[in-house]
Amino acid sequence: MNEGQFDFRRVRRRFRRPLRTGAGEVEAVERILLRTRTADGHGYGEIAPWPGFPTESIETALEVLRSANGQLAHLTSVVAASPALPCLAAALSSCRHWDGIVAWSGALPCAGLLGEDPADLARKQAAGFRTLKVKLLPTTTIAEVRALLATFAGTLRLDANGALDLAAARAWTEFVRAEPRIEFLEQPLPVGHAGYASLGAAKVALDESFLTPAGLDWAGPVVVKPSLVGDWDAFLAWRRAHPARLVTYSSCFETAIGRQGALWLAAQDGANAAVGFDTLGRFEMDGRERHAAGPEARGALDVSWEQFWAELA
């Protein structure tokens, strides 16, 4: 991708209800959608940072895009030279692989994201979800998770979003390791916390602490967010070199462009772990989703991406 042009559009998406995590509430997200134009055609990507992850901000990404003045070669060289721009690198990767992404017609098992509505569990079970992701809030107790296990016959994943102290992380880790139907405890401690050394890696998954494979020193599971992982070709090379590692994939609440690309990347893995893409229908109606919700995350084949882009205006 040495020649060509690009353009971009900034969008803001508000949640119908603020998304509560262990790290606090998220009311809205900012996104930049990228379109490249080369002799081979159009490519699409999405710059989708997420709160709590050490990536570039939307404002930094905009500064880089504006400085490149629509010249794709310039943008590509700047991003390739800076490991501090993983969201931009992921978006350019999506553009580069768009022909394969747009043709992807597969389906991946999807973990359901359990909300705070008491009726949400029954809805997830009726829909056919076999894995549920539970956000650990400061008020969540082990007794509540035990009660959930008694009601739900499938498996659980617990996500603390880095909000636990070391004592609480040890208690939750002990519980998770003793319960075979809990796959892992995700990001119990903040990024860089020294306590990870004493927790150990068994059934403790890194999410915010993973980001990209560079310099990773962790034997346990990792949660990959394709929109944050940097250059996709570099990531896939790392994955091929570490086929035995437990890896699962998770959404950053992307629009249809980012979701289609992220699912394609997850599908290249060949692993059977459920992906965390139960993110549809959570925003105010803005016309920026095209995929079907459910216990299988499927590619969207009946979308005119040119029309989708035009509607963003």
LUMLUMLO-719213 format. One record per residue (C-alpha): residue number from 1; chain; x, y, z. Coordinates in Angstrom, 1 decimal, always signed. Example, Ala and Ser with C-alpha at 12.3 -4.5 7.8 and 13.67 -1.06 7.14 Angstrom:
2
lotor = 1; torse = A; X = +12.3; Y = -4.5; Z = +7.8
lotor = 2; torse = A; X = +13.7; Y = -1.1; Z = +7.1
***
This chain:
313
lotor = 1; torse = A; X = +0.0; Y = +0.0; Z = +0.0
lotor = 2; torse = A; X = +2.5; Y = +2.6; Z = -1.2
lotor = 3; torse = A; X = +0.2; Y = +4.8; Z = -3.2
lotor = 4; torse = A; X = -3.3; Y = +6.0; Z = -2.9
lotor = 5; torse = A; X = -5.4; Y = +8.4; Z = -0.9
lotor = 6; torse = A; X = -7.6; Y = +8.2; Z = +2.2
lotor = 7; torse = A; X = -10.4; Y = +10.1; Z = +3.9
lotor = 8; torse = A; X = -12.0; Y = +9.7; Z = +7.3
lotor = 9; torse = A; X = -15.1; Y = +10.5; Z = +9.3
lotor = 10; torse = A; X = -15.5; Y = +11.0; Z = +13.0
lotor = 11; torse = A; X = -18.6; Y = +9.6; Z = +14.7
lotor = 12; torse = A; X = -19.9; Y = +9.7; Z = +18.3
lotor = 13; torse = A; X = -22.1; Y = +6.9; Z = +19.6
lotor = 14; torse = A; X = -24.1; Y = +7.2; Z = +22.9
lotor = 15; torse = A; X = -25.1; Y = +4.1; Z = +24.8
lotor = 16; torse = A; X = -28.8; Y = +3.7; Z = +25.5
lotor = 17; torse = A; X = -27.7; Y = +3.1; Z = +29.1
lotor = 18; torse = A; X = -24.2; Y = +3.9; Z = +30.4
lotor = 19; torse = A; X = -22.1; Y = +0.7; Z = +30.3
lotor = 20; torse = A; X = -21.0; Y = -0.1; Z = +33.8
lotor = 21; torse = A; X = -17.6; Y = -1.7; Z = +34.3
lotor = 22; torse = A; X = -15.3; Y = -2.3; Z = +37.3
lotor = 23; torse = A; X = -13.5; Y = +0.8; Z = +36.1
lotor = 24; torse = A; X = -16.6; Y = +3.0; Z = +36.0
lotor = 25; torse = A; X = -19.3; Y = +4.0; Z = +33.6
lotor = 26; torse = A; X = -18.9; Y = +4.7; Z = +29.9
lotor = 27; torse = A; X = -21.7; Y = +6.9; Z = +28.4
lotor = 28; torse = A; X = -20.4; Y = +7.3; Z = +24.8
lotor = 29; torse = A; X = -17.5; Y = +6.4; Z = +22.5
lotor = 30; torse = A; X = -15.8; Y = +8.4; Z = +19.8
lotor = 31; torse = A; X = -14.8; Y = +6.6; Z = +16.6
lotor = 32; torse = A; X = -12.9; Y = +7.5; Z = +13.4
lotor = 33; torse = A; X = -13.9; Y = +5.5; Z = +10.3
lotor = 34; torse = A; X = -11.2; Y = +5.3; Z = +7.6
lotor = 35; torse = A; X = -11.5; Y = +4.7; Z = +3.9
lotor = 36; torse = A; X = -8.5; Y = +4.1; Z = +1.6
lotor = 37; torse = A; X = -8.5; Y = +4.4; Z = -2.2
lotor = 38; torse = A; X = -5.8; Y = +2.7; Z = -4.3
lotor = 39; torse = A; X = -5.6; Y = +1.2; Z = -7.7
lotor = 40; torse = A; X = -7.0; Y = -2.1; Z = -6.2
lotor = 41; torse = A; X = -10.1; Y = -0.4; Z = -4.9
lotor = 42; torse = A; X = -11.5; Y = +0.8; Z = -1.6
lotor = 43; torse = A; X = -10.6; Y = -0.4; Z = +1.9
lotor = 44; torse = A; X = -12.3; Y = +0.4; Z = +5.2
lotor = 45; torse = A; X = -11.1; Y = +0.4; Z = +8.8
lotor = 46; torse = A; X = -12.1; Y = +1.8; Z = +12.2
lotor = 47; torse = A; X = -10.0; Y = +3.6; Z = +14.8
lotor = 48; torse = A; X = -11.7; Y = +2.6; Z = +18.0
lotor = 49; torse = A; X = -9.8; Y = +3.3; Z = +21.3
lotor = 50; torse = A; X = -11.4; Y = +2.1; Z = +24.5
lotor = 51; torse = A; X = -11.2; Y = +3.7; Z = +27.9
lotor = 52; torse = A; X = -8.5; Y = +2.2; Z = +30.2
lotor = 53; torse = A; X = -6.3; Y = +0.9; Z = +27.4
lotor = 54; torse = A; X = -2.9; Y = +2.7; Z = +26.7
lotor = 55; torse = A; X = -3.5; Y = +3.5; Z = +23.1
lotor = 56; torse = A; X = -3.5; Y = +6.7; Z = +21.2
lotor = 57; torse = A; X = -6.5; Y = +9.0; Z = +21.8
lotor = 58; torse = A; X = -9.0; Y = +10.0; Z = +19.2
lotor = 59; torse = A; X = -7.5; Y = +13.5; Z = +19.2
lotor = 60; torse = A; X = -4.0; Y = +12.1; Z = +18.6
lotor = 61; torse = A; X = -5.3; Y = +9.9; Z = +15.8
lotor = 62; torse = A; X = -7.0; Y = +12.9; Z = +14.2
lotor = 63; torse = A; X = -3.8; Y = +14.9; Z = +14.4
lotor = 64; torse = A; X = -1.9; Y = +12.1; Z = +12.6
lotor = 65; torse = A; X = -4.6; Y = +11.8; Z = +9.9
lotor = 66; torse = A; X = -4.8; Y = +15.5; Z = +9.3
lotor = 67; torse = A; X = -1.0; Y = +15.8; Z = +9.0
lotor = 68; torse = A; X = -0.9; Y = +13.2; Z = +6.3
lotor = 69; torse = A; X = -3.2; Y = +15.3; Z = +4.2
lotor = 70; torse = A; X = -5.0; Y = +12.4; Z = +2.5
lotor = 71; torse = A; X = -1.8; Y = +10.8; Z = +1.3
lotor = 72; torse = A; X = -1.9; Y = +7.1; Z = +2.1
lotor = 73; torse = A; X = +1.8; Y = +6.5; Z = +1.7
lotor = 74; torse = A; X = +2.6; Y = +9.2; Z = +4.2
lotor = 75; torse = A; X = +0.0; Y = +7.9; Z = +6.7
lotor = 76; torse = A; X = +1.3; Y = +4.4; Z = +6.4
lotor = 77; torse = A; X = +4.9; Y = +5.3; Z = +7.0
lotor = 78; torse = A; X = +4.1; Y = +7.4; Z = +10.0
lotor = 79; torse = A; X = +2.0; Y = +4.7; Z = +11.6
lotor = 80; torse = A; X = +4.6; Y = +2.0; Z = +10.8
lotor = 81; torse = A; X = +7.3; Y = +4.0; Z = +12.6
lotor = 82; torse = A; X = +5.3; Y = +4.5; Z = +15.8
lotor = 83; torse = A; X = +4.3; Y = +1.7; Z = +18.1
lotor = 84; torse = A; X = +2.3; Y = +4.3; Z = +20.1
lotor = 85; torse = A; X = -0.4; Y = +4.2; Z = +17.3
lotor = 86; torse = A; X = -1.9; Y = +0.7; Z = +17.6
lotor = 87; torse = A; X = -5.5; Y = +1.8; Z = +16.8
lotor = 88; torse = A; X = -4.4; Y = +3.5; Z = +13.6
lotor = 89; torse = A; X = -2.2; Y = +0.5; Z = +12.7
lotor = 90; torse = A; X = -5.2; Y = -1.9; Z = +13.2
lotor = 91; torse = A; X = -7.4; Y = +0.4; Z = +11.0
lotor = 92; torse = A; X = -4.9; Y = +0.4; Z = +8.2
lotor = 93; torse = A; X = -4.6; Y = -3.4; Z = +8.5
lotor = 94; torse = A; X = -8.3; Y = -3.6; Z = +8.0
lotor = 95; torse = A; X = -8.1; Y = -1.4; Z = +4.9
lotor = 96; torse = A; X = -5.3; Y = -3.6; Z = +3.5
lotor = 97; torse = A; X = -7.2; Y = -6.8; Z = +4.0
lotor = 98; torse = A; X = -10.6; Y = -5.5; Z = +3.1
lotor = 99; torse = A; X = -11.2; Y = -7.8; Z = +0.1
lotor = 100; torse = A; X = -10.9; Y = -10.8; Z = +2.4
lotor = 101; torse = A; X = -12.8; Y = -9.1; Z = +5.2
lotor = 102; torse = A; X = -15.8; Y = -8.2; Z = +3.1
lotor = 103; torse = A; X = -16.0; Y = -11.7; Z = +1.7
lotor = 104; torse = A; X = -15.9; Y = -13.4; Z = +5.1
lotor = 105; torse = A; X = -19.1; Y = -15.4; Z = +5.6
lotor = 106; torse = A; X = -18.3; Y = -17.5; Z = +8.6
lotor = 107; torse = A; X = -19.7; Y = -17.7; Z = +12.1
lotor = 108; torse = A; X = -17.9; Y = -17.8; Z = +15.5
lotor = 109; torse = A; X = -19.4; Y = -18.9; Z = +18.9
lotor = 110; torse = A; X = -20.2; Y = -15.7; Z = +20.8
lotor = 111; torse = A; X = -20.1; Y = -15.2; Z = +24.6
lotor = 112; torse = A; X = -23.1; Y = -13.2; Z = +25.9
lotor = 113; torse = A; X = -22.4; Y = -10.0; Z = +27.9
lotor = 114; torse = A; X = -24.6; Y = -10.2; Z = +30.9
lotor = 115; torse = A; X = -26.2; Y = -6.9; Z = +31.9
lotor = 116; torse = A; X = -27.6; Y = -5.6; Z = +35.1
lotor = 117; torse = A; X = -31.3; Y = -6.2; Z = +34.2
lotor = 118; torse = A; X = -32.4; Y = -9.2; Z = +36.3
lotor = 119; torse = A; X = -34.2; Y = -10.5; Z = +33.2
lotor = 120; torse = A; X = -31.1; Y = -10.5; Z = +31.1
lotor = 121; torse = A; X = -30.0; Y = -14.0; Z = +32.2
lotor = 122; torse = A; X = -33.3; Y = -15.6; Z = +31.0
lotor = 123; torse = A; X = -33.0; Y = -13.7; Z = +27.7
lotor = 124; torse = A; X = -29.4; Y = -15.0; Z = +27.1
lotor = 125; torse = A; X = -30.4; Y = -18.5; Z = +28.0
lotor = 126; torse = A; X = -33.4; Y = -18.4; Z = +25.7
lotor = 127; torse = A; X = -31.2; Y = -17.1; Z = +22.9
lotor = 128; torse = A; X = -28.9; Y = -20.0; Z = +23.2
lotor = 129; torse = A; X = -25.7; Y = -18.5; Z = +24.7
lotor = 130; torse = A; X = -23.5; Y = -21.1; Z = +26.3
lotor = 131; torse = A; X = -20.9; Y = -18.8; Z = +27.6
lotor = 132; torse = A; X = -21.6; Y = -15.6; Z = +29.6
lotor = 133; torse = A; X = -19.3; Y = -12.7; Z = +30.5
lotor = 134; torse = A; X = -19.9; Y = -11.1; Z = +33.8
lotor = 135; torse = A; X = -18.6; Y = -7.7; Z = +34.7
lotor = 136; torse = A; X = -17.3; Y = -7.7; Z = +38.3
lotor = 137; torse = A; X = -18.5; Y = -4.4; Z = +39.9
lotor = 138; torse = A; X = -17.2; Y = -3.2; Z = +43.3
lotor = 139; torse = A; X = -20.4; Y = -4.6; Z = +44.8
lotor = 140; torse = A; X = -20.3; Y = -8.0; Z = +43.2
lotor = 141; torse = A; X = -19.9; Y = -10.9; Z = +45.6
lotor = 142; torse = A; X = -18.7; Y = -14.5; Z = +45.2
lotor = 143; torse = A; X = -22.1; Y = -15.6; Z = +46.5
lotor = 144; torse = A; X = -23.8; Y = -13.9; Z = +43.6
lotor = 145; torse = A; X = -21.6; Y = -15.6; Z = +41.1
lotor = 146; torse = A; X = -22.3; Y = -19.0; Z = +42.8
lotor = 147; torse = A; X = -26.0; Y = -18.3; Z = +42.5
lotor = 148; torse = A; X = -25.5; Y = -17.5; Z = +38.8
lotor = 149; torse = A; X = -23.7; Y = -20.8; Z = +38.3
lotor = 150; torse = A; X = -26.6; Y = -22.7; Z = +39.9
lotor = 151; torse = A; X = -29.0; Y = -21.1; Z = +37.4
lotor = 152; torse = A; X = -26.9; Y = -21.1; Z = +34.2
lotor = 153; torse = A; X = -25.7; Y = -24.5; Z = +32.9
lotor = 154; torse = A; X = -22.9; Y = -23.1; Z = +30.7
lotor = 155; torse = A; X = -19.6; Y = -21.5; Z = +31.4
lotor = 156; torse = A; X = -18.7; Y = -18.0; Z = +32.8
lotor = 157; torse = A; X = -16.0; Y = -15.5; Z = +32.3
lotor = 158; torse = A; X = -15.4; Y = -12.8; Z = +35.0
lotor = 159; torse = A; X = -14.1; Y = -9.4; Z = +34.0
lotor = 160; torse = A; X = -12.8; Y = -7.0; Z = +36.7
lotor = 161; torse = A; X = -11.5; Y = -4.3; Z = +34.3
lotor = 162; torse = A; X = -8.5; Y = -3.9; Z = +36.6
lotor = 163; torse = A; X = -10.6; Y = -2.6; Z = +39.5
lotor = 164; torse = A; X = -9.6; Y = -5.1; Z = +42.2
lotor = 165; torse = A; X = -7.0; Y = -4.6; Z = +45.0
lotor = 166; torse = A; X = -4.6; Y = -7.5; Z = +45.6
lotor = 167; torse = A; X = -6.5; Y = -9.0; Z = +48.4
lotor = 168; torse = A; X = -9.7; Y = -9.1; Z = +46.4
lotor = 169; torse = A; X = -7.9; Y = -10.4; Z = +43.4
lotor = 170; torse = A; X = -6.5; Y = -13.3; Z = +45.4
lotor = 171; torse = A; X = -9.9; Y = -14.2; Z = +46.7
lotor = 172; torse = A; X = -11.5; Y = -14.1; Z = +43.3
lotor = 173; torse = A; X = -8.6; Y = -16.0; Z = +41.7
lotor = 174; torse = A; X = -8.9; Y = -18.8; Z = +44.3
lotor = 175; torse = A; X = -12.6; Y = -19.1; Z = +43.6
lotor = 176; torse = A; X = -12.2; Y = -19.1; Z = +39.9
lotor = 177; torse = A; X = -9.5; Y = -21.9; Z = +40.0
lotor = 178; torse = A; X = -11.8; Y = -24.0; Z = +42.2
lotor = 179; torse = A; X = -14.8; Y = -23.7; Z = +39.8
lotor = 180; torse = A; X = -14.4; Y = -25.6; Z = +36.5
lotor = 181; torse = A; X = -17.2; Y = -23.8; Z = +34.8
lotor = 182; torse = A; X = -15.5; Y = -20.4; Z = +35.1
lotor = 183; torse = A; X = -13.0; Y = -20.1; Z = +32.2
lotor = 184; torse = A; X = -10.9; Y = -17.3; Z = +33.6
lotor = 185; torse = A; X = -10.8; Y = -14.1; Z = +35.6
lotor = 186; torse = A; X = -10.1; Y = -11.2; Z = +33.2
lotor = 187; torse = A; X = -7.8; Y = -8.3; Z = +34.2
lotor = 188; torse = A; X = -8.2; Y = -8.5; Z = +38.0
lotor = 189; torse = A; X = -5.5; Y = -5.8; Z = +38.7
lotor = 190; torse = A; X = -4.6; Y = -2.5; Z = +37.0
lotor = 191; torse = A; X = -2.1; Y = -2.5; Z = +34.1
lotor = 192; torse = A; X = +1.4; Y = -3.0; Z = +35.4
lotor = 193; torse = A; X = +0.4; Y = -4.0; Z = +38.9
lotor = 194; torse = A; X = +3.2; Y = -6.0; Z = +40.6
lotor = 195; torse = A; X = +0.6; Y = -8.3; Z = +42.1
lotor = 196; torse = A; X = +0.3; Y = -10.3; Z = +38.9
lotor = 197; torse = A; X = +3.5; Y = -12.0; Z = +39.8
lotor = 198; torse = A; X = +2.0; Y = -13.4; Z = +43.0
lotor = 199; torse = A; X = -1.4; Y = -14.3; Z = +41.5
lotor = 200; torse = A; X = +0.1; Y = -16.6; Z = +38.9
lotor = 201; torse = A; X = -1.1; Y = -17.0; Z = +35.3
lotor = 202; torse = A; X = -3.5; Y = -20.0; Z = +35.7
lotor = 203; torse = A; X = -7.0; Y = -18.9; Z = +34.7
lotor = 204; torse = A; X = -6.0; Y = -15.2; Z = +34.9
lotor = 205; torse = A; X = -6.4; Y = -13.5; Z = +31.6
lotor = 206; torse = A; X = -4.8; Y = -10.2; Z = +30.5
lotor = 207; torse = A; X = -6.9; Y = -7.7; Z = +28.6
lotor = 208; torse = A; X = -6.0; Y = -4.1; Z = +29.3
lotor = 209; torse = A; X = -2.4; Y = -5.4; Z = +30.1
lotor = 210; torse = A; X = -2.1; Y = -7.2; Z = +26.7
lotor = 211; torse = A; X = -2.7; Y = -4.7; Z = +24.0
lotor = 212; torse = A; X = -0.1; Y = -5.9; Z = +21.5
lotor = 213; torse = A; X = +2.2; Y = -9.0; Z = +21.6
lotor = 214; torse = A; X = +5.4; Y = -6.9; Z = +21.8
lotor = 215; torse = A; X = +7.4; Y = -7.8; Z = +24.9
lotor = 216; torse = A; X = +4.6; Y = -10.0; Z = +26.4
lotor = 217; torse = A; X = +5.8; Y = -12.0; Z = +29.3
lotor = 218; torse = A; X = +2.7; Y = -13.8; Z = +30.5
lotor = 219; torse = A; X = +2.0; Y = -17.6; Z = +30.3
lotor = 220; torse = A; X = -1.8; Y = -17.3; Z = +30.9
lotor = 221; torse = A; X = -4.7; Y = -16.5; Z = +28.7
lotor = 222; torse = A; X = -4.9; Y = -13.2; Z = +26.8
lotor = 223; torse = A; X = -7.9; Y = -11.3; Z = +25.4
lotor = 224; torse = A; X = -7.2; Y = -9.7; Z = +22.1
lotor = 225; torse = A; X = -9.2; Y = -6.7; Z = +20.9
lotor = 226; torse = A; X = -8.5; Y = -6.5; Z = +17.2
lotor = 227; torse = A; X = -9.1; Y = -2.8; Z = +17.0
lotor = 228; torse = A; X = -6.3; Y = -2.2; Z = +19.6
lotor = 229; torse = A; X = -3.8; Y = -4.9; Z = +18.7
lotor = 230; torse = A; X = -1.8; Y = -2.9; Z = +16.2
lotor = 231; torse = A; X = -0.7; Y = -4.3; Z = +12.8
lotor = 232; torse = A; X = -2.7; Y = -7.4; Z = +12.1
lotor = 233; torse = A; X = +0.0; Y = -9.2; Z = +10.0
lotor = 234; torse = A; X = +2.5; Y = -8.8; Z = +12.9
lotor = 235; torse = A; X = -0.1; Y = -10.2; Z = +15.3
lotor = 236; torse = A; X = -1.0; Y = -13.2; Z = +13.1
lotor = 237; torse = A; X = +2.7; Y = -14.0; Z = +12.8
lotor = 238; torse = A; X = +3.0; Y = -13.9; Z = +16.6
lotor = 239; torse = A; X = -0.1; Y = -16.1; Z = +16.9
lotor = 240; torse = A; X = +1.3; Y = -18.7; Z = +14.5
lotor = 241; torse = A; X = +4.4; Y = -18.8; Z = +16.7
lotor = 242; torse = A; X = +2.3; Y = -19.4; Z = +19.8
lotor = 243; torse = A; X = -0.5; Y = -21.8; Z = +18.8
lotor = 244; torse = A; X = -0.9; Y = -23.4; Z = +22.2
lotor = 245; torse = A; X = -1.6; Y = -20.1; Z = +24.0
lotor = 246; torse = A; X = -5.2; Y = -19.6; Z = +25.1
lotor = 247; torse = A; X = -6.4; Y = -16.6; Z = +23.2
lotor = 248; torse = A; X = -9.9; Y = -15.2; Z = +22.9
lotor = 249; torse = A; X = -11.1; Y = -12.1; Z = +21.0
lotor = 250; torse = A; X = -13.3; Y = -9.2; Z = +22.2
lotor = 251; torse = A; X = -15.0; Y = -6.2; Z = +20.7
lotor = 252; torse = A; X = -14.5; Y = -2.5; Z = +21.4
lotor = 253; torse = A; X = -18.1; Y = -1.7; Z = +20.5
lotor = 254; torse = A; X = -17.2; Y = -0.9; Z = +16.9
lotor = 255; torse = A; X = -19.5; Y = +0.1; Z = +14.1
lotor = 256; torse = A; X = -20.3; Y = -2.4; Z = +11.4
lotor = 257; torse = A; X = -16.9; Y = -1.7; Z = +9.7
lotor = 258; torse = A; X = -14.8; Y = -2.4; Z = +12.7
lotor = 259; torse = A; X = -16.9; Y = -5.4; Z = +13.7
lotor = 260; torse = A; X = -16.6; Y = -7.0; Z = +10.3
lotor = 261; torse = A; X = -12.8; Y = -6.6; Z = +10.3
lotor = 262; torse = A; X = -12.4; Y = -7.8; Z = +13.9
lotor = 263; torse = A; X = -14.4; Y = -10.9; Z = +13.3
lotor = 264; torse = A; X = -12.4; Y = -11.7; Z = +10.2
lotor = 265; torse = A; X = -9.2; Y = -11.4; Z = +12.3
lotor = 266; torse = A; X = -10.6; Y = -13.7; Z = +15.0
lotor = 267; torse = A; X = -11.6; Y = -16.2; Z = +12.3
lotor = 268; torse = A; X = -8.0; Y = -16.4; Z = +11.1
lotor = 269; torse = A; X = -7.0; Y = -18.0; Z = +14.5
lotor = 270; torse = A; X = -8.9; Y = -21.2; Z = +14.1
lotor = 271; torse = A; X = -9.4; Y = -21.5; Z = +17.9
lotor = 272; torse = A; X = -12.7; Y = -22.6; Z = +19.3
lotor = 273; torse = A; X = -13.0; Y = -20.1; Z = +22.2
lotor = 274; torse = A; X = -16.1; Y = -18.0; Z = +22.1
lotor = 275; torse = A; X = -15.5; Y = -14.4; Z = +21.1
lotor = 276; torse = A; X = -16.8; Y = -11.5; Z = +23.1
lotor = 277; torse = A; X = -18.9; Y = -9.7; Z = +20.5
lotor = 278; torse = A; X = -22.3; Y = -9.5; Z = +22.2
lotor = 279; torse = A; X = -22.2; Y = -5.7; Z = +21.8
lotor = 280; torse = A; X = -25.1; Y = -5.0; Z = +19.3
lotor = 281; torse = A; X = -28.2; Y = -3.0; Z = +20.1
lotor = 282; torse = A; X = -26.6; Y = -1.1; Z = +23.0
lotor = 283; torse = A; X = -26.4; Y = +2.3; Z = +21.4
lotor = 284; torse = A; X = -29.0; Y = +4.9; Z = +20.6
lotor = 285; torse = A; X = -30.3; Y = +4.1; Z = +17.1
lotor = 286; torse = A; X = -27.7; Y = +5.6; Z = +14.7
lotor = 287; torse = A; X = -27.7; Y = +3.2; Z = +11.8
lotor = 288; torse = A; X = -24.1; Y = +2.1; Z = +12.3
lotor = 289; torse = A; X = -24.8; Y = -1.6; Z = +12.9
lotor = 290; torse = A; X = -25.4; Y = -4.1; Z = +10.2
lotor = 291; torse = A; X = -24.7; Y = -7.5; Z = +11.8
lotor = 292; torse = A; X = -27.2; Y = -9.9; Z = +13.5
lotor = 293; torse = A; X = -27.0; Y = -10.4; Z = +17.2
lotor = 294; torse = A; X = -27.1; Y = -13.9; Z = +18.8
lotor = 295; torse = A; X = -24.9; Y = -16.7; Z = +20.1
lotor = 296; torse = A; X = -23.1; Y = -16.9; Z = +16.8
lotor = 297; torse = A; X = -21.2; Y = -13.8; Z = +15.6
lotor = 298; torse = A; X = -21.6; Y = -13.9; Z = +11.8
lotor = 299; torse = A; X = -20.2; Y = -11.9; Z = +9.0
lotor = 300; torse = A; X = -22.4; Y = -9.4; Z = +7.1
lotor = 301; torse = A; X = -22.5; Y = -10.2; Z = +3.4
lotor = 302; torse = A; X = -25.4; Y = -8.2; Z = +2.3
lotor = 303; torse = A; X = -24.0; Y = -4.7; Z = +3.1
lotor = 304; torse = A; X = -23.1; Y = -2.1; Z = +0.5
lotor = 305; torse = A; X = -20.2; Y = -0.6; Z = +2.3
lotor = 306; torse = A; X = -20.1; Y = +2.4; Z = -0.1
lotor = 307; torse = A; X = -23.7; Y = +3.1; Z = +0.9
lotor = 308; torse = A; X = -22.8; Y = +2.6; Z = +4.6
lotor = 309; torse = A; X = -20.0; Y = +5.2; Z = +4.2
lotor = 310; torse = A; X = -22.3; Y = +7.6; Z = +2.4
lotor = 311; torse = A; X = -24.9; Y = +7.4; Z = +5.2
lotor = 312; torse = A; X = -22.3; Y = +8.3; Z = +7.8
lotor = 313; torse = A; X = -22.6; Y = +11.9; Z = +6.5
***
